[in-house]
């Protein structure tokens, strides 16, 4: 089993660090796209909000749906485009990032230990535990923050 406290501490760290550091960046730094097909920092942060939205549903449903719970997929490029993060004020995206991840923490804190081993199908009949899914959510967040936004 994963150390849930480490994931929660990590998410808490990022939800306070990200707004402080993003506000130090210029508007150009936050909105500039590395190429026409790549996301800006604002869009990456929006994508992390979309990931939180998707995982809130996953973290809840895996606890009561038939096992193994089949994870719904989503088209991340369409979500970022339809949410129009590029033209959304950065303060709104930062608020959304904060609120969604506070909810993720609350959900994780309320998962009974026995349900952390519940299985989900992440695609192609590949089964993973809820614990794995929680850790994957955090690793995905850190990847985008460390390698793309704050590289």
C-alpha angles and dihedrals in degrees: 000000000000123000099255092192090062092053092047092047089049094050090047090051093052097045089059098035098048099059092045093051097039090054088058090059124087121248088248092055091050098045102036115111116214087219136350091266097044126084125248119234088262090054092047090053089048089051088055088053089052089050089053091050092051094045095048087062093044095048090051101041096047087063095061110015124094112285128281092037110213109226115232113236126222136196102242095194092053092047092052091046096046093046087052094215091167090069097035117103109258091232090062092050091048091051091049091048090051097046096044093049092047086056091048088054091050092050093048091048090055099049110112112234093242091059094053089082094054112125133239131186108233092187138301089038091294106153124209133169127249086248090058090049092052092049091046090053091054094043090051090052093049092047093057094041098046100035102035116017100033101023 
